[in-house]
Amino acid sequence: MAYSAVKLALILALAYGLILLVANVVQRKLMYDPSAERVAPAEVGLANVEERMIETPDGERVVAWYGRAAPGEPTILYFHGNGGNLALRSERIRNYLNRGRGMLMMSYRGYSGSTGRPSEQANIADARLAYELLIAEGVAPADIIIYGESLGTGVAARIASEKPIGGLILDSPFTSAVDVGAWHYPYLPVRLLMTDRYEVKSLIGQVRAPVLVVHGELDRVVPYEMGQVVFEAANEPKKLVSLPFAGHNNHALHGSFEAIQEWIDQIRSRAD
């Protein structure tokens, strides 16, 4: 009986060890879900949007879409979530441009025809280049509003903590990618294994621009409570838009677009 128990324990330990090994090896495949298809903006009806190629110092090429702002309007520097591509977000781009806002939406390596593989280090380095692209286009820092969507909140918070900007929008932010991983996989030592950590909570206090947090209360991908924690850690001026009936990807059906536009108008009027 004792021998059987020891044998069973060894088998379970080996099985768990194998799970840990596999999880460690494939962690970035679990975190990033790219669509590699490269689509021209005109193919999805964005005739006034240009494809820009960001050349990186390590030899990669990152695709971005750029639509110019109307005179006197800000430009949104947009970092999207972990799935899909730029074309998937074409309607979002169109809606902002129709309001006169400009937008530069950067893809990540491996997404939308970009070369290379995504990682936290690479995404943040490329995001810095995207910011500098807007500066080179003549967009003033005060006219840049950084927008982070889900995974992109980790990129957005880092850039907003480093660069002068006019505002920061965090759409479904997590406290950290590690916290999300631990929430989804409580049976794994995620905090020890994860490489790409995207610490939003620890960065948000370094942001000196106005902050808007938008979060669906029914979010089952990034818990709403994480958005609340990030909001509490942010400096004033800040605003939290809670959407009681929204999940992770359906904000627009519950008024988020209108709330974001109202906030942009408010911070712009205060800055004038």
C-alpha positions in Angstrom: 0.0 0.0 0.0 2.8 2.4 1.0 4.7 1.6 -2.2 1.7 2.2 -4.3 1.1 5.6 -2.7 4.7 6.6 -3.3 4.5 5.4 -6.9 1.3 7.4 -7.4 2.9 10.5 -5.8 5.9 10.2 -8.2 3.7 9.8 -11.2 1.6 12.9 -10.2 4.8 14.9 -9.5 6.2 13.9 -12.9 3.0 14.8 -14.6 2.8 18.2 -12.9 6.5 18.8 -13.8 5.7 18.1 -17.4 2.7 20.5 -17.3 5.0 23.2 -15.9 7.6 22.5 -18.6 5.1 22.7 -21.4 3.5 25.8 -19.9 6.8 27.5 -19.7 7.7 26.7 -23.2 4.4 27.8 -24.8 3.6 30.7 -22.5 4.0 33.3 -25.3 1.7 31.2 -27.6 -0.9 31.4 -24.8 -0.4 35.2 -24.4 -0.2 36.3 -28.0 -2.8 35.2 -30.6 -1.8 37.0 -33.8 -3.4 37.1 -37.2 -0.4 37.5 -39.6 -2.6 38.5 -42.6 -1.5 41.9 -44.0 -4.4 43.9 -45.2 -4.2 47.4 -46.8 -6.4 50.0 -45.1 -8.2 50.7 -48.4 -9.3 47.0 -48.5 -11.5 47.7 -45.4 -12.8 51.0 -46.6 -10.2 53.3 -44.9 -9.2 55.3 -47.9 -7.7 58.1 -45.9 -5.5 55.9 -43.8 -1.9 55.2 -44.7 0.1 52.1 -44.0 3.3 53.0 -42.3 6.3 50.7 -41.8 8.3 51.1 -38.6 11.8 49.9 -39.1 13.3 48.6 -35.9 17.0 48.7 -34.9 17.1 44.9 -34.8 16.0 44.5 -38.4 12.3 43.9 -38.0 9.4 45.7 -39.8 6.3 46.6 -37.9 3.1 47.6 -39.7 1.1 50.6 -38.5 -2.0 52.4 -39.8 -2.1 56.2 -39.7 -5.0 58.5 -40.2 -4.4 62.2 -39.7 -6.3 64.3 -37.3 -8.4 67.2 -38.3 -7.0 70.7 -37.4 -7.1 71.2 -33.7 -7.9 67.6 -32.9 -5.7 65.1 -31.0 -4.2 61.9 -32.4 -4.8 58.6 -30.7 -1.7 56.4 -30.4 -3.4 53.0 -30.1 -2.0 49.7 -28.8 -4.4 46.8 -29.4 -5.0 43.6 -27.5 -3.5 40.2 -27.9 -5.6 38.8 -30.7 -6.4 39.6 -34.4 -4.9 42.3 -36.5 -5.3 45.9 -37.6 -8.1 45.1 -40.1 -10.2 43.6 -37.3 -10.3 47.1 -35.7 -11.0 49.0 -38.9 -14.5 50.1 -37.7 -12.9 51.5 -34.5 -10.4 53.5 -36.5 -13.2 54.8 -38.8 -15.3 55.9 -35.9 -12.4 58.0 -34.4 -11.5 59.5 -37.8 -15.2 60.4 -38.4 -15.0 62.5 -35.2 -11.9 64.3 -36.4 -9.5 62.4 -34.2 -6.3 61.1 -35.7 -5.1 57.6 -35.1 -1.8 55.7 -35.3 -2.6 52.1 -34.6 0.6 50.0 -34.3 0.5 46.2 -34.7 2.9 43.9 -32.9 5.6 41.7 -34.3 4.0 38.7 -36.0 0.7 40.6 -36.4 -0.8 42.2 -39.6 2.2 41.4 -41.8 4.8 42.6 -39.3 8.0 40.5 -39.1 9.5 38.9 -36.0 7.9 37.6 -32.8 6.0 39.5 -30.1 7.4 40.0 -26.6 7.0 42.6 -23.9 10.5 44.0 -24.6 10.0 44.1 -28.4 6.4 45.6 -28.1 7.5 48.4 -25.8 10.6 49.2 -27.9 8.4 49.4 -31.1 5.9 51.5 -29.2 8.6 54.1 -28.5 9.3 54.2 -32.2 5.6 54.7 -32.9 5.5 57.6 -30.5 8.5 59.2 -32.2 6.9 58.6 -35.6 4.0 60.9 -34.5 6.5 63.5 -33.2 8.3 63.4 -36.6 4.9 64.0 -38.3 4.6 67.2 -36.3 2.1 66.0 -33.7 2.8 67.8 -30.5 3.1 65.7 -27.3 0.1 67.5 -25.8 -2.0 66.3 -28.8 -1.1 62.6 -28.4 -3.6 60.5 -26.4 -2.3 57.0 -25.8 -4.9 54.2 -25.9 -4.2 50.7 -24.6 -6.7 47.9 -25.2 -6.4 44.8 -22.9 -2.8 43.5 -23.4 -2.1 46.9 -25.0 -2.7 48.6 -21.6 0.7 47.2 -20.5 2.4 48.8 -23.5 0.4 52.1 -23.1 1.1 52.5 -19.4 4.9 52.1 -20.0 5.0 54.7 -22.8 2.7 57.1 -20.9 5.0 56.8 -17.9 8.0 57.8 -20.0 6.8 60.3 -22.5 4.9 63.6 -22.4 1.3 63.1 -23.6 -2.1 64.7 -23.5 -3.9 61.8 -22.0 -4.1 58.0 -21.4 -7.0 55.7 -22.0 -6.8 52.2 -20.5 -9.5 49.9 -21.9 -9.9 46.8 -19.7 -6.6 47.2 -17.9 -5.0 44.5 -15.7 -2.9 45.2 -12.7 -0.3 43.0 -14.4 -0.2 40.2 -17.0 1.1 38.0 -14.2 -2.0 38.6 -12.1 -4.2 37.8 -15.1 -2.3 34.6 -15.7 -2.5 33.6 -12.0 -6.3 34.3 -12.1 -6.8 32.0 -15.2 -4.3 29.3 -14.1 -4.4 29.1 -10.3 -2.9 25.6 -10.4 0.3 26.8 -12.0 3.2 28.9 -10.4 2.5 31.6 -13.0 4.4 34.3 -10.9 7.6 32.3 -11.2 7.2 31.2 -14.8 6.0 34.3 -16.7 8.5 36.2 -18.8 6.3 39.0 -20.2 4.8 40.6 -17.1 3.4 44.0 -18.3 3.2 45.7 -14.9 0.4 48.3 -15.2 -0.4 49.0 -11.5 3.3 49.8 -10.7 3.6 52.2 -13.7 0.3 54.1 -13.5 1.4 56.3 -10.6 4.2 57.6 -12.8 1.8 59.0 -15.4 1.2 62.7 -15.1 -1.4 63.1 -17.8 -5.2 62.7 -17.3 -6.2 59.1 -17.2 -9.4 57.4 -18.3 -10.2 53.7 -17.3 -12.9 51.9 -19.1 -14.0 48.5 -18.0 -16.9 46.1 -18.4 -18.2 44.8 -15.1 -19.0 41.4 -16.7 -15.4 41.0 -18.1 -14.3 37.3 -17.8 -10.9 37.8 -19.5 -9.6 40.6 -17.3 -11.5 41.0 -14.0 -13.3 44.3 -13.5 -11.7 44.5 -10.1 -8.3 44.8 -11.7 -9.5 47.9 -13.5 -10.7 49.4 -10.2 -7.3 48.8 -8.6 -5.5 50.5 -11.6 -7.9 53.4 -11.4 -7.3 53.8 -7.6 -3.5 53.8 -8.2 -3.6 56.5 -10.9 -3.0 60.2 -10.2 -5.6 62.9 -10.6 -7.2 64.0 -12.9 -8.7 60.6 -13.6 -12.1 59.1 -14.5 -13.5 55.5 -14.3 -16.2 54.5 -16.8 -17.8 51.3 -15.5 -20.1 49.5 -18.0 -22.4 47.2 -15.9 -23.5 45.0 -18.8 -20.3 44.9 -20.9 -17.9 42.1 -21.1 -14.3 42.2 -22.5 -14.9 42.9 -26.2 -18.3 44.5 -26.6 -17.8 48.0 -25.0 -19.1 49.8 -28.1 -22.5 48.2 -27.6 -22.7 49.7 -24.2 -21.7 53.3 -24.8 -17.9 53.2 -24.4 -17.2 55.1 -27.6 -19.4 58.0 -26.6 -18.0 58.1 -23.1 -14.4 58.2 -24.4 -15.2 61.0 -26.9 -16.9 63.0 -24.1 -13.8 62.6 -21.9 -11.5 63.6 -24.7 -13.5 66.8 -25.2 -13.4 67.5 -21.5 -9.6 67.2 -21.1 -9.1 69.2 -24.3 -11.3 72.0 -23.1 -9.4 72.1 -19.8 -6.1 72.2 -21.6 -7.1 75.2 -23.7 
